[in-house]
Amino acid sequence: MHLLIIGIITIVIAVLEEYVFSASRHFWIGGIVPILWTVVLAYLVIVNAMDLNVRDYTVAIIAVIVPYVCWGNGSQRHADRRHS
């Protein structure tokens, strides 16, 4: 797996989640991209399992967690804005 490419894609997804996808009134809309990203990463890990080391698995785990955290943060921020 190319760690730099996965890192860049994760950062882009995190920024988009934080400011764009979570701006909807519907909570679930922002979750579509993290779920798709999780599926893509799972596929990459399964296909490349023989060539991966601990660092690759660590990056994959972080790349899965970050978009969900940003989705929750962005959704909470936009909910707070709507209530005030």
C-alpha positions in Angstrom: 0.0 0.0 0.0 1.2 3.5 -0.7 1.2 5.2 2.7 1.6 8.7 1.3 -1.4 8.3 -1.0 -3.6 6.8 1.8 -2.5 9.6 4.1 -3.4 12.3 1.6 -6.8 10.8 0.8 -7.5 10.5 4.5 -6.7 14.1 5.1 -8.9 15.2 2.2 -11.8 13.1 3.4 -11.3 14.4 7.0 -11.5 18.0 5.8 -14.5 17.4 3.6 -16.2 15.6 6.4 -15.5 18.4 8.9 -16.7 21.2 6.7 -18.9 19.9 3.8 -20.5 16.5 4.3 -21.6 17.0 7.9 -23.3 20.4 7.0 -26.5 18.6 6.1 -29.6 18.5 8.4 -29.6 14.7 8.1 -26.9 13.0 10.2 -26.5 9.9 8.0 -25.5 11.8 4.9 -22.1 12.6 6.2 -21.5 8.9 7.0 -21.6 7.7 3.4 -18.0 8.7 2.6 -16.4 7.2 5.7 -18.2 3.9 5.2 -17.1 3.8 1.5 -13.5 4.6 2.6 -13.6 1.9 5.2 -14.7 -0.6 2.5 -12.0 0.5 0.2 -9.3 0.2 2.9 -10.6 -3.2 3.9 -10.3 -4.4 0.3 -6.8 -3.0 0.1 -5.8 -4.7 3.3 -7.2 -8.0 2.3 -5.7 -7.9 -1.2 -2.2 -6.9 0.1 -2.2 -8.8 3.4 0.9 -10.7 2.6 3.0 -7.6 1.9 1.8 -5.5 4.8 3.8 -4.8 8.0 2.8 -3.3 11.4 3.2 0.3 10.1 0.8 -0.4 7.2 -1.8 -1.8 9.5 -1.4 1.1 11.9 -1.9 3.6 9.1 -5.0 1.7 7.9 -6.5 1.8 11.3 -5.9 5.5 11.7 -7.2 6.1 8.2 -10.5 4.4 9.2 -10.9 6.2 12.5 -10.1 9.8 11.4 -13.0 10.3 9.0 -15.5 9.0 11.6 -14.2 11.4 14.2 -14.3 14.3 11.8 -17.9 13.3 10.8 -18.9 13.4 14.4 -17.1 16.7 15.1 -18.5 18.4 12.0 -22.0 17.1 12.7 -21.9 18.4 16.3 -20.6 21.8 15.3 -23.3 22.2 12.7 -26.0 21.1 15.1 -24.7 23.6 17.6 -24.9 26.4 15.0 -28.5 25.4 14.1 -29.6 25.5 17.8 -28.1 28.9 18.4 
